[in-house]
């Protein structure tokens, strides 16, 4: 395999694997929220809590003002049991997980199709070389 094939294969792999990096898992608390300040712990980490508002996408205003929205783009409102404190908590929605899953599946099917085409092309090249070799052997007789 010559350098051109290696370069083409590397570029192809880069294009296939680059979108997959955007789907990396982000931890729920990234250390930037108010709960990560020294001495403060969110009540939902230590107490039982009740979800008062289900996981919903953040508005543009919430994304700019609430640090919890910056992690996943979704937030739910909770009430802690003992302290009766209301807080917001970052969450992962089913729709977001489904979209990430189908992006991954599409990327894998695309990669499989590309590599199947590469196998077919390579097989044709090898068959042509083998036929040429047989033809030369027959001509020499």
N, CA, C and O atoms as a GROMACS GRO file, in nm:
protein
  564
    1UNK      N    1   0.085  -0.117   0.000
    1UNK     CA    2   0.000   0.000   0.000
    1UNK      C    3   0.090   0.123   0.000
    1UNK      O    4   0.173   0.141   0.089
    2UNK      N    5   0.072   0.206  -0.100
    2UNK     CA    6   0.157   0.323  -0.115
    2UNK      C    7   0.118   0.436  -0.021
    2UNK      O    8   0.018   0.427   0.050
    3UNK      N    9   0.198   0.542  -0.023
    3UNK     CA   10   0.170   0.655   0.066
    3UNK      C   11   0.038   0.724   0.033
    3UNK      O   12  -0.026   0.780   0.123
    4UNK      N   13  -0.003   0.722  -0.094
    4UNK     CA   14  -0.130   0.787  -0.128
    4UNK      C   15  -0.247   0.713  -0.065
    4UNK      O   16  -0.341   0.774  -0.015
    5UNK      N   17  -0.241   0.579  -0.069
    5UNK     CA   18  -0.348   0.501  -0.008
    5UNK      C   19  -0.354   0.526   0.142
    5UNK      O   20  -0.462   0.538   0.200
    6UNK      N   21  -0.237   0.534   0.205
    6UNK     CA   22  -0.234   0.557   0.350
    6UNK      C   23  -0.290   0.695   0.384
    6UNK      O   24  -0.363   0.711   0.481
    7UNK      N   25  -0.254   0.794   0.303
    7UNK     CA   26  -0.305   0.929   0.325
    7UNK      C   27  -0.456   0.933   0.307
    7UNK      O   28  -0.527   0.992   0.388
    8UNK      N   29  -0.506   0.869   0.202
    8UNK     CA   30  -0.650   0.867   0.177
    8UNK      C   31  -0.724   0.794   0.289
    8UNK      O   32  -0.829   0.838   0.334
    9UNK      N   33  -0.668   0.682   0.333
    9UNK     CA   34  -0.729   0.606   0.441
    9UNK      C   35  -0.730   0.686   0.571
    9UNK      O   36  -0.829   0.684   0.644
   10UNK      N   37  -0.620   0.756   0.600
   10UNK     CA   38  -0.614   0.839   0.721
   10UNK      C   39  -0.714   0.952   0.716
   10UNK      O   40  -0.780   0.982   0.816
   11UNK      N   41  -0.728   1.016   0.600
   11UNK     CA   42  -0.825   1.125   0.586
   11UNK      C   43  -0.967   1.072   0.602
   11UNK      O   44  -1.051   1.136   0.666
   12UNK      N   45  -0.993   0.956   0.544
   12UNK     CA   46  -1.124   0.896   0.555
   12UNK      C   47  -1.158   0.862   0.700
   12UNK      O   48  -1.269   0.889   0.747
   13UNK      N   49  -1.064   0.804   0.770
   13UNK     CA   50  -1.086   0.774   0.912
   13UNK      C   51  -1.108   0.901   0.994
   13UNK      O   52  -1.191   0.903   1.085
   14UNK      N   53  -1.034   1.006   0.961
   14UNK     CA   54  -1.052   1.133   1.032
   14UNK      C   55  -1.192   1.190   1.012
   14UNK      O   56  -1.252   1.241   1.106
   15UNK      N   57  -1.244   1.180   0.889
   15UNK     CA   58  -1.378   1.232   0.862
   15UNK      C   59  -1.485   1.147   0.928
   15UNK      O   60  -1.589   1.199   0.969
   16UNK      N   61  -1.461   1.017   0.939
   16UNK     CA   62  -1.560   0.929   1.000
   16UNK      C   63  -1.559   0.943   1.151
   16UNK      O   64  -1.665   0.946   1.214
   17UNK      N   65  -1.441   0.952   1.210
   17UNK     CA   66  -1.432   0.954   1.356
   17UNK      C   67  -1.452   1.092   1.417
   17UNK      O   68  -1.481   1.102   1.536
   18UNK      N   69  -1.436   1.199   1.340
   18UNK     CA   70  -1.450   1.334   1.395
   18UNK      C   71  -1.589   1.361   1.451
   18UNK      O   72  -1.598   1.418   1.560
   19UNK      N   73  -1.699   1.325   1.382
   19UNK     CA   74  -1.831   1.351   1.441
   19UNK      C   75  -1.856   1.273   1.568
   19UNK      O   76  -1.936   1.316   1.652
   20UNK      N   77  -1.790   1.160   1.585
   20UNK     CA   78  -1.813   1.080   1.705
   20UNK      C   79  -1.757   1.147   1.829
   20UNK      O   80  -1.805   1.122   1.940
   21UNK      N   81  -1.658   1.232   1.812
   21UNK     CA   82  -1.598   1.300   1.928
   21UNK      C   83  -1.694   1.401   1.988
   21UNK      O   84  -1.685   1.432   2.107
   22UNK      N   85  -1.789   1.454   1.908
   22UNK     CA   86  -1.883   1.551   1.960
   22UNK      C   87  -1.986   1.487   2.050
   22UNK      O   88  -2.057   1.557   2.123
   23UNK      N   89  -1.997   1.356   2.048
   23UNK     CA   90  -2.095   1.286   2.128
   23UNK      C   91  -2.037   1.233   2.258
   23UNK      O   92  -2.092   1.140   2.317
   24UNK      N   93  -1.929   1.290   2.303
   24UNK     CA   94  -1.867   1.243   2.426
   24UNK      C   95  -1.959   1.268   2.544
   24UNK      O   96  -2.037   1.364   2.544
   25UNK      N   97  -1.950   1.183   2.645
   25UNK     CA   98  -2.032   1.195   2.764
   25UNK      C   99  -1.978   1.307   2.851
   25UNK      O  100  -1.858   1.315   2.876
   26UNK      N  101  -2.067   1.394   2.897
   26UNK     CA  102  -2.029   1.506   2.981
   26UNK      C  103  -2.076   1.475   3.122
   26UNK      O  104  -2.192   1.439   3.141
   27UNK      N  105  -1.990   1.489   3.221
   27UNK     CA  106  -2.035   1.462   3.358
   27UNK      C  107  -2.142   1.560   3.401
   27UNK      O  108  -2.150   1.673   3.351
   28UNK      N  109  -2.226   1.516   3.496
   28UNK     CA  110  -2.339   1.598   3.538
   28UNK      C  111  -2.292   1.727   3.605
   28UNK      O  112  -2.351   1.832   3.582
   29UNK      N  113  -2.190   1.722   3.686
   29UNK     CA  114  -2.135   1.840   3.749
   29UNK      C  115  -1.993   1.859   3.699
   29UNK      O  116  -1.905   1.777   3.726
   30UNK      N  117  -1.970   1.967   3.626
   30UNK     CA  118  -1.840   1.986   3.564
   30UNK      C  119  -1.748   2.075   3.644
   30UNK      O  120  -1.642   2.115   3.596
   31UNK      N  121  -1.786   2.108   3.766
   31UNK     CA  122  -1.698   2.188   3.850
   31UNK      C  123  -1.717   2.337   3.834
   31UNK      O  124  -1.647   2.415   3.899
   32UNK      N  125  -1.810   2.381   3.748
   32UNK     CA  126  -1.831   2.523   3.725
   32UNK      C  127  -1.956   2.574   3.796
   32UNK      O  128  -1.972   2.695   3.813
   33UNK      N  129  -2.042   2.485   3.838
   33UNK     CA  130  -2.169   2.524   3.898
   33UNK      C  131  -2.151   2.577   4.040
   33UNK      O  132  -2.045   2.560   4.100
   34UNK      N  133  -2.254   2.641   4.091
   34UNK     CA  134  -2.247   2.694   4.227
   34UNK      C  135  -2.232   2.585   4.331
   34UNK      O  136  -2.183   2.610   4.442
   35UNK      N  137  -2.274   2.464   4.297
   35UNK     CA  138  -2.263   2.354   4.393
   35UNK      C  139  -2.119   2.310   4.412
   35UNK      O  140  -2.088   2.242   4.510
   36UNK      N  141  -2.030   2.348   4.321
   36UNK     CA  142  -1.891   2.303   4.334
   36UNK      C  143  -1.804   2.404   4.408
   36UNK      O  144  -1.684   2.383   4.423
   37UNK      N  145  -1.864   2.513   4.453
   37UNK     CA  146  -1.786   2.610   4.529
   37UNK      C  147  -1.748   2.547   4.663
   37UNK      O  148  -1.820   2.462   4.714
   38UNK      N  149  -1.634   2.589   4.719
   38UNK     CA  150  -1.592   2.528   4.846
   38UNK      C  151  -1.696   2.550   4.955
   38UNK      O  152  -1.742   2.662   4.978
   39UNK      N  153  -1.731   2.442   5.022
   39UNK     CA  154  -1.823   2.452   5.135
   39UNK      C  155  -1.970   2.439   5.097
   39UNK      O  156  -2.053   2.429   5.187
   40UNK      N  157  -2.005   2.438   4.968
   40UNK     CA  158  -2.145   2.423   4.930
   40UNK      C  159  -2.163   2.293   4.853
   40UNK      O  160  -2.088   2.263   4.760
   41UNK      N  161  -2.262   2.218   4.893
   41UNK     CA  162  -2.297   2.093   4.826
   41UNK      C  163  -2.445   2.100   4.795
   41UNK      O  164  -2.524   2.138   4.881
   42UNK      N  165  -2.484   2.062   4.674
   42UNK     CA  166  -2.628   2.067   4.645
   42UNK      C  167  -2.704   1.971   4.735
   42UNK      O  168  -2.654   1.864   4.771
   43UNK      N  169  -2.825   2.011   4.770
   43UNK     CA  170  -2.902   1.930   4.865
   43UNK      C  171  -2.937   1.793   4.807
   43UNK      O  172  -2.952   1.697   4.882
   44UNK      N  173  -2.949   1.784   4.674
   44UNK     CA  174  -2.987   1.656   4.614
   44UNK      C  175  -2.875   1.552   4.619
   44UNK      O  176  -2.900   1.434   4.593
   45UNK      N  177  -2.754   1.594   4.653
   45UNK     CA  178  -2.644   1.498   4.670
   45UNK      C  179  -2.648   1.432   4.808
   45UNK      O  180  -2.596   1.321   4.825
   46UNK      N  181  -2.709   1.498   4.907
   46UNK     CA  182  -2.709   1.446   5.043
   46UNK      C  183  -2.846   1.402   5.091
   46UNK      O  184  -2.857   1.322   5.183
   47UNK      N  185  -2.953   1.454   5.029
   47UNK     CA  186  -3.088   1.427   5.077
   47UNK      C  187  -3.171   1.361   4.969
   47UNK      O  188  -3.134   1.359   4.851
   48UNK      N  189  -3.285   1.306   5.011
   48UNK     CA  190  -3.383   1.260   4.914
   48UNK      C  191  -3.450   1.382   4.853
   48UNK      O  192  -3.465   1.485   4.918
   49UNK      N  193  -3.490   1.369   4.728
   49UNK     CA  194  -3.554   1.483   4.662
   49UNK      C  195  -3.668   1.435   4.574
   49UNK      O  196  -3.677   1.318   4.537
   50UNK      N  197  -3.754   1.530   4.543
   50UNK     CA  198  -3.869   1.505   4.457
   50UNK      C  199  -3.855   1.594   4.335
   50UNK      O  200  -3.828   1.714   4.347
   51UNK      N  201  -3.874   1.536   4.217
   51UNK     CA  202  -3.867   1.613   4.093
   51UNK      C  203  -4.000   1.684   4.074
   51UNK      O  204  -4.104   1.620   4.060
   52UNK      N  205  -3.997   1.818   4.074
   52UNK     CA  206  -4.120   1.895   4.058
   52UNK      C  207  -4.146   1.929   3.912
   52UNK      O  208  -4.261   1.937   3.870
   53UNK      N  209  -4.041   1.950   3.834
   53UNK     CA  210  -4.055   1.975   3.690
   53UNK      C  211  -3.966   1.876   3.618
   53UNK      O  212  -3.845   1.871   3.642
   54UNK      N  213  -4.025   1.797   3.529
   54UNK     CA  214  -3.950   1.695   3.457
   54UNK      C  215  -3.842   1.758   3.369
   54UNK      O  216  -3.843   1.878   3.343
   55UNK      N  217  -3.750   1.675   3.325
   55UNK     CA  218  -3.638   1.717   3.242
   55UNK      C  219  -3.692   1.784   3.115
   55UNK      O  220  -3.769   1.724   3.039
   56UNK      N  221  -3.651   1.909   3.093
   56UNK     CA  222  -3.698   1.986   2.978
   56UNK      C  223  -3.582   2.066   2.920
   56UNK      O  224  -3.487   2.098   2.992
   57UNK      N  225  -3.589   2.098   2.791
   57UNK     CA  226  -3.481   2.177   2.732
   57UNK      C  227  -3.477   2.318   2.791
   57UNK      O  228  -3.581   2.375   2.824
   58UNK      N  229  -3.358   2.371   2.803
   58UNK     CA  230  -3.341   2.506   2.856
   58UNK      C  231  -3.374   2.608   2.748
   58UNK      O  232  -3.351   2.585   2.629
   59UNK      N  233  -3.427   2.721   2.791
   59UNK     CA  234  -3.448   2.832   2.698
   59UNK      C  235  -3.314   2.903   2.677
   59UNK      O  236  -3.218   2.878   2.750
   60UNK      N  237  -3.309   2.991   2.580
   60UNK     CA  238  -3.184   3.064   2.555
   60UNK      C  239  -3.147   3.150   2.675
   60UNK      O  240  -3.029   3.166   2.706
   61UNK      N  241  -3.248   3.205   2.743
   61UNK     CA  242  -3.221   3.284   2.862
   61UNK      C  243  -3.162   3.196   2.973
   61UNK      O  244  -3.067   3.237   3.040
   62UNK      N  245  -3.219   3.077   2.992
   62UNK     CA  246  -3.169   2.986   3.097
   62UNK      C  247  -3.027   2.941   3.066
   62UNK      O  248  -2.946   2.928   3.158
   63UNK      N  249  -2.997   2.917   2.940
   63UNK     CA  250  -2.862   2.874   2.904
   63UNK      C  251  -2.760   2.981   2.940
   63UNK      O  252  -2.649   2.950   2.983
   64UNK      N  253  -2.798   3.108   2.923
   64UNK     CA  254  -2.706   3.217   2.953
   64UNK      C  255  -2.695   3.245   3.102
   64UNK      O  256  -2.590   3.289   3.149
   65UNK      N  257  -2.800   3.218   3.178
   65UNK     CA  258  -2.800   3.258   3.319
   65UNK      C  259  -2.777   3.143   3.417
   65UNK      O  260  -2.725   3.165   3.526
   66UNK      N  261  -2.816   3.021   3.380
   66UNK     CA  262  -2.804   2.909   3.474
   66UNK      C  263  -2.689   2.818   3.434
   66UNK      O  264  -2.683   2.771   3.320
   67UNK      N  265  -2.598   2.795   3.525
   67UNK     CA  266  -2.484   2.708   3.496
   67UNK      C  267  -2.527   2.564   3.475
   67UNK      O  268  -2.460   2.490   3.403
   68UNK      N  269  -2.636   2.522   3.536
   68UNK     CA  270  -2.684   2.384   3.521
   68UNK      C  271  -2.722   2.354   3.377
   68UNK      O  272  -2.709   2.240   3.332
   69UNK      N  273  -2.769   2.453   3.304
   69UNK     CA  274  -2.811   2.433   3.165
   69UNK      C  275  -2.691   2.417   3.072
   69UNK      O  276  -2.704   2.358   2.964
   70UNK      N  277  -2.578   2.468   3.110
   70UNK     CA  278  -2.461   2.462   3.023
   70UNK      C  279  -2.404   2.323   3.007
   70UNK      O  280  -2.332   2.297   2.910
   71UNK      N  281  -2.434   2.232   3.097
   71UNK     CA  282  -2.376   2.098   3.093
   71UNK      C  283  -2.441   2.014   2.983
   71UNK      O  284  -2.371   1.962   2.895
   72UNK      N  285  -2.573   1.999   2.987
   72UNK     CA  286  -2.642   1.914   2.889
   72UNK      C  287  -2.743   1.989   2.804
   72UNK      O  288  -2.785   1.938   2.700
   73UNK      N  289  -2.782   2.109   2.844
   73UNK     CA  290  -2.886   2.182   2.772
   73UNK      C  291  -3.026   2.147   2.820
   73UNK      O  292  -3.125   2.196   2.766
   74UNK      N  293  -3.034   2.062   2.922
   74UNK     CA  294  -3.162   2.022   2.980
   74UNK      C  295  -3.153   2.041   3.132
   74UNK      O  296  -3.046   2.026   3.191
   75UNK      N  297  -3.267   2.074   3.194
   75UNK     CA  298  -3.268   2.099   3.337
   75UNK      C  299  -3.400   2.049   3.394
   75UNK      O  300  -3.503   2.049   3.326
   76UNK      N  301  -3.396   2.007   3.522
   76UNK     CA  302  -3.518   1.971   3.593
   76UNK      C  303  -3.517   2.041   3.728
   76UNK      O  304  -3.411   2.064   3.786
   77UNK      N  305  -3.636   2.076   3.776
   77UNK     CA  306  -3.646   2.142   3.906
   77UNK      C  307  -3.678   2.037   4.011
   77UNK      O  308  -3.763   1.950   3.990
   78UNK      N  309  -3.608   2.047   4.125
   78UNK     CA  310  -3.626   1.949   4.232
   78UNK      C  311  -3.650   2.021   4.364
   78UNK      O  312  -3.610   2.136   4.381
   79UNK      N  313  -3.713   1.951   4.456
   79UNK     CA  314  -3.730   1.998   4.594
   79UNK      C  315  -3.670   1.893   4.685
   79UNK      O  316  -3.706   1.776   4.680
   80UNK      N  317  -3.577   1.936   4.769
   80UNK     CA  318  -3.513   1.844   4.863
   80UNK      C  319  -3.606   1.818   4.980
   80UNK      O  320  -3.682   1.906   5.022
   81UNK      N  321  -3.600   1.695   5.033
   81UNK     CA  322  -3.693   1.653   5.138
   81UNK      C  323  -3.673   1.721   5.271
   81UNK      O  324  -3.766   1.784   5.321
   82UNK      N  325  -3.554   1.712   5.330
   82UNK     CA  326  -3.532   1.760   5.466
   82UNK      C  327  -3.522   1.913   5.472
   82UNK      O  328  -3.580   1.975   5.560
   83UNK      N  329  -3.449   1.972   5.380
   83UNK     CA  330  -3.426   2.116   5.386
   83UNK      C  331  -3.535   2.197   5.316
   83UNK      O  332  -3.537   2.320   5.328
   84UNK      N  333  -3.625   2.131   5.244
   84UNK     CA  334  -3.733   2.197   5.170
   84UNK      C  335  -3.679   2.302   5.073
   84UNK      O  336  -3.743   2.404   5.046
   85UNK      N  337  -3.561   2.276   5.023
   85UNK     CA  338  -3.494   2.370   4.935
   85UNK      C  339  -3.524   2.334   4.789
   85UNK      O  340  -3.518   2.217   4.752
   86UNK      N  341  -3.557   2.434   4.708
   86UNK     CA  342  -3.581   2.412   4.566
   86UNK      C  343  -3.457   2.445   4.485
   86UNK      O  344  -3.401   2.554   4.500
   87UNK      N  345  -3.414   2.354   4.400
   87UNK     CA  346  -3.294   2.375   4.318
   87UNK      C  347  -3.318   2.323   4.177
   87UNK      O  348  -3.414   2.252   4.150
   88UNK      N  349  -3.227   2.361   4.089
   88UNK     CA  350  -3.228   2.308   3.954
   88UNK      C  351  -3.113   2.210   3.940
   88UNK      O  352  -3.006   2.227   3.999
   89UNK      N  353  -3.137   2.106   3.861
   89UNK     CA  354  -3.038   2.001   3.844
   89UNK      C  355  -3.028   1.970   3.695
   89UNK      O  356  -3.130   1.958   3.626
   90UNK      N  357  -2.906   1.958   3.646
   90UNK     CA  358  -2.885   1.920   3.507
   90UNK      C  359  -2.931   1.776   3.486
   90UNK      O  360  -2.914   1.692   3.575
   91UNK      N  361  -2.988   1.748   3.370
   91UNK     CA  362  -3.037   1.613   3.343
   91UNK      C  363  -3.014   1.580   3.196
   91UNK      O  364  -2.983   1.667   3.114
   92UNK      N  365  -3.029   1.453   3.164
   92UNK     CA  366  -3.015   1.405   3.025
   92UNK      C  367  -3.152   1.358   2.981
   92UNK      O  368  -3.214   1.274   3.047
   93UNK      N  369  -3.200   1.410   2.869
   93UNK     CA  370  -3.334   1.374   2.823
   93UNK      C  371  -3.330   1.251   2.735
   93UNK      O  372  -3.227   1.215   2.678
   94UNK      N  373  -3.444   1.187   2.724
   94UNK     CA  374  -3.457   1.069   2.640
   94UNK      C  375  -3.438   1.108   2.493
   94UNK      O  376  -3.376   1.034   2.417
   95UNK      N  377  -3.491   1.224   2.455
   95UNK     CA  378  -3.477   1.269   2.316
   95UNK      C  379  -3.331   1.291   2.279
   95UNK      O  380  -3.287   1.253   2.170
   96UNK      N  381  -3.256   1.351   2.369
   96UNK     CA  382  -3.114   1.376   2.343
   96UNK      C  383  -3.039   1.243   2.332
   96UNK      O  384  -2.956   1.227   2.242
   97UNK      N  385  -3.066   1.150   2.422
   97UNK     CA  386  -2.998   1.020   2.418
   97UNK      C  387  -3.034   0.945   2.290
   97UNK      O  388  -2.948   0.880   2.230
   98UNK      N  389  -3.160   0.954   2.247
   98UNK     CA  390  -3.203   0.888   2.124
   98UNK      C  391  -3.131   0.949   2.004
   98UNK      O  392  -3.084   0.876   1.916
   99UNK      N  393  -3.123   1.081   2.000
   99UNK     CA  394  -3.054   1.149   1.888
   99UNK      C  395  -2.907   1.110   1.884
   99UNK      O  396  -2.854   1.085   1.775
  100UNK      N  397  -2.840   1.105   1.997
  100UNK     CA  398  -2.699   1.066   2.002
  100UNK      C  399  -2.682   0.922   1.956
  100UNK      O  400  -2.588   0.890   1.883
  101UNK      N  401  -2.774   0.834   1.998
  101UNK     CA  402  -2.767   0.694   1.958
  101UNK      C  403  -2.780   0.680   1.807
  101UNK      O  404  -2.702   0.606   1.745
  102UNK      N  405  -2.876   0.749   1.746
  102UNK     CA  406  -2.896   0.734   1.602
  102UNK      C  407  -2.784   0.799   1.522
  102UNK      O  408  -2.752   0.753   1.412
  103UNK      N  409  -2.724   0.905   1.576
  103UNK     CA  410  -2.605   0.962   1.511
  103UNK      C  411  -2.492   0.858   1.509
  103UNK      O  412  -2.425   0.840   1.408
  104UNK      N  413  -2.473   0.791   1.621
  104UNK     CA  414  -2.370   0.688   1.630
  104UNK      C  415  -2.400   0.574   1.533
  104UNK      O  416  -2.311   0.528   1.461
  105UNK      N  417  -2.525   0.528   1.531
  105UNK     CA  418  -2.562   0.419   1.440
  105UNK      C  419  -2.540   0.461   1.294
  105UNK      O  420  -2.489   0.382   1.215
  106UNK      N  421  -2.578   0.583   1.259
  106UNK     CA  422  -2.557   0.632   1.123
  106UNK      C  423  -2.410   0.637   1.086
  106UNK      O  424  -2.370   0.600   0.976
  107UNK      N  425  -2.329   0.684   1.181
  107UNK     CA  426  -2.184   0.691   1.155
  107UNK      C  427  -2.126   0.551   1.136
  107UNK      O  428  -2.041   0.530   1.049
  108UNK      N  429  -2.171   0.455   1.216
  108UNK     CA  430  -2.120   0.319   1.203
  108UNK      C  431  -2.165   0.255   1.071
  108UNK      O  432  -2.087   0.185   1.007
  109UNK      N  433  -2.290   0.277   1.031
  109UNK     CA  434  -2.337   0.224   0.902
  109UNK      C  435  -2.262   0.289   0.786
  109UNK      O  436  -2.227   0.222   0.689
  110UNK      N  437  -2.237   0.419   0.797
  110UNK     CA  438  -2.160   0.488   0.694
  110UNK      C  439  -2.018   0.434   0.684
  110UNK      O  440  -1.966   0.411   0.574
  111UNK      N  441  -1.956   0.413   0.799
  111UNK     CA  442  -1.819   0.358   0.800
  111UNK      C  443  -1.818   0.217   0.743
  111UNK      O  444  -1.727   0.181   0.668
  112UNK      N  445  -1.918   0.137   0.777
  112UNK     CA  446  -1.926   0.001   0.724
  112UNK      C  447  -1.941   0.003   0.572
  112UNK      O  448  -1.878  -0.077   0.502
  113UNK      N  449  -2.024   0.094   0.521
  113UNK     CA  450  -2.043   0.104   0.376
  113UNK      C  451  -1.915   0.147   0.306
  113UNK      O  452  -1.880   0.092   0.202
  114UNK      N  453  -1.845   0.244   0.364
  114UNK     CA  454  -1.719   0.290   0.305
  114UNK      C  455  -1.616   0.178   0.301
  114UNK      O  456  -1.551   0.157   0.199
  115UNK      N  457  -1.602   0.107   0.411
  115UNK     CA  458  -1.502   0.000   0.415
  115UNK      C  459  -1.542  -0.118   0.327
  115UNK      O  460  -1.455  -0.187   0.273
  116UNK      N  461  -1.672  -0.143   0.312
  116UNK     CA  462  -1.716  -0.247   0.219
  116UNK      C  463  -1.679  -0.209   0.076
  116UNK      O  464  -1.635  -0.294  -0.002
  117UNK      N  465  -1.697  -0.081   0.041
  117UNK     CA  466  -1.657  -0.035  -0.092
  117UNK      C  467  -1.506  -0.047  -0.111
  117UNK      O  468  -1.459  -0.086  -0.218
  118UNK      N  469  -1.430  -0.014  -0.007
  118UNK     CA  470  -1.285  -0.028  -0.017
  118UNK      C  471  -1.245  -0.174  -0.039
  118UNK      O  472  -1.153  -0.202  -0.116
  119UNK      N  473  -1.312  -0.266   0.028
  119UNK     CA  474  -1.281  -0.408   0.011
  119UNK      C  475  -1.313  -0.453  -0.132
  119UNK      O  476  -1.235  -0.525  -0.194
  120UNK      N  477  -1.427  -0.409  -0.183
  120UNK     CA  478  -1.465  -0.446  -0.320
  120UNK      C  479  -1.364  -0.391  -0.420
  120UNK      O  480  -1.322  -0.462  -0.512
  121UNK      N  481  -1.326  -0.264  -0.405
  121UNK     CA  482  -1.228  -0.204  -0.496
  121UNK      C  483  -1.094  -0.275  -0.488
  121UNK      O  484  -1.032  -0.304  -0.591
  122UNK      N  485  -1.050  -0.304  -0.370
  122UNK     CA  486  -0.922  -0.373  -0.352
  122UNK      C  487  -0.927  -0.514  -0.414
  122UNK      O  488  -0.830  -0.558  -0.476
  123UNK      N  489  -1.038  -0.582  -0.396
  123UNK     CA  490  -1.052  -0.716  -0.454
  123UNK      C  491  -1.048  -0.710  -0.606
  123UNK      O  492  -0.989  -0.797  -0.670
  124UNK      N  493  -1.110  -0.609  -0.664
  124UNK     CA  494  -1.106  -0.594  -0.810
  124UNK      C  495  -0.964  -0.569  -0.860
  124UNK      O  496  -0.922  -0.624  -0.961
  125UNK      N  497  -0.891  -0.486  -0.787
  125UNK     CA  498  -0.752  -0.459  -0.825
  125UNK      C  499  -0.670  -0.587  -0.818
  125UNK      O  500  -0.593  -0.617  -0.910
  126UNK      N  501  -0.685  -0.663  -0.711
  126UNK     CA  502  -0.610  -0.788  -0.697
  126UNK      C  503  -0.651  -0.890  -0.802
  126UNK      O  504  -0.566  -0.962  -0.855
  127UNK      N  505  -0.780  -0.898  -0.833
  127UNK     CA  506  -0.824  -0.989  -0.938
  127UNK      C  507  -0.765  -0.950  -1.073
  127UNK      O  508  -0.725  -1.036  -1.150
  128UNK      N  509  -0.760  -0.821  -1.101
  128UNK     CA  510  -0.700  -0.774  -1.226
  128UNK      C  511  -0.552  -0.810  -1.234
  128UNK      O  512  -0.504  -0.852  -1.339
  129UNK      N  513  -0.481  -0.793  -1.124
  129UNK     CA  514  -0.338  -0.829  -1.123
  129UNK      C  515  -0.320  -0.979  -1.143
  129UNK      O  516  -0.230  -1.022  -1.215
  130UNK      N  517  -0.404  -1.059  -1.080
  130UNK     CA  518  -0.394  -1.205  -1.094
  130UNK      C  519  -0.425  -1.246  -1.238
  130UNK      O  520  -0.356  -1.332  -1.293
  131UNK      N  521  -0.526  -1.188  -1.300
  131UNK     CA  522  -0.560  -1.219  -1.438
  131UNK      C  523  -0.447  -1.179  -1.534
  131UNK      O  524  -0.416  -1.250  -1.629
  132UNK      N  525  -0.387  -1.064  -1.506
  132UNK     CA  526  -0.275  -1.018  -1.590
  132UNK      C  527  -0.157  -1.114  -1.578
  132UNK      O  528  -0.091  -1.144  -1.677
  133UNK      N  529  -0.132  -1.162  -1.459
  133UNK     CA  530  -0.022  -1.257  -1.438
  133UNK      C  531  -0.048  -1.388  -1.512
  133UNK      O  532   0.042  -1.444  -1.574
  134UNK      N  533  -0.171  -1.438  -1.504
  134UNK     CA  534  -0.207  -1.561  -1.574
  134UNK      C  535  -0.197  -1.541  -1.725
  134UNK      O  536  -0.148  -1.629  -1.796
  135UNK      N  537  -0.243  -1.426  -1.774
  135UNK     CA  538  -0.236  -1.396  -1.917
  135UNK      C  539  -0.092  -1.396  -1.967
  135UNK      O  540  -0.062  -1.448  -2.074
  136UNK      N  541  -0.001  -1.335  -1.888
  136UNK     CA  542   0.140  -1.332  -1.926
  136UNK      C  543   0.200  -1.472  -1.927
  136UNK      O  544   0.282  -1.506  -2.014
  137UNK      N  545   0.160  -1.555  -1.829
  137UNK     CA  546   0.211  -1.692  -1.826
  137UNK      C  547   0.162  -1.773  -1.947
  137UNK      O  548   0.238  -1.853  -2.003
  138UNK      N  549   0.038  -1.752  -1.986
  138UNK     CA  550  -0.016  -1.823  -2.102
  138UNK      C  551   0.053  -1.776  -2.230
  138UNK      O  552   0.081  -1.857  -2.317
  139UNK      N  553   0.080  -1.647  -2.242
  139UNK     CA  554   0.146  -1.592  -2.361
  139UNK      C  555   0.289  -1.644  -2.374
  139UNK      O  556   0.340  -1.660  -2.486
  140UNK      N  557   0.353  -1.670  -2.262
  140UNK     CA  558   0.492  -1.716  -2.268
  140UNK      C  559   0.505  -1.862  -2.311
  140UNK      O  560   0.616  -1.907  -2.341
  141UNK      N  561   0.397  -1.934  -2.314
  141UNK     CA  562   0.402  -2.077  -2.352
  141UNK      C  563   0.411  -2.093  -2.501
  141UNK      O  564   0.415  -2.206  -2.550
   0.00000   0.00000   0.00000
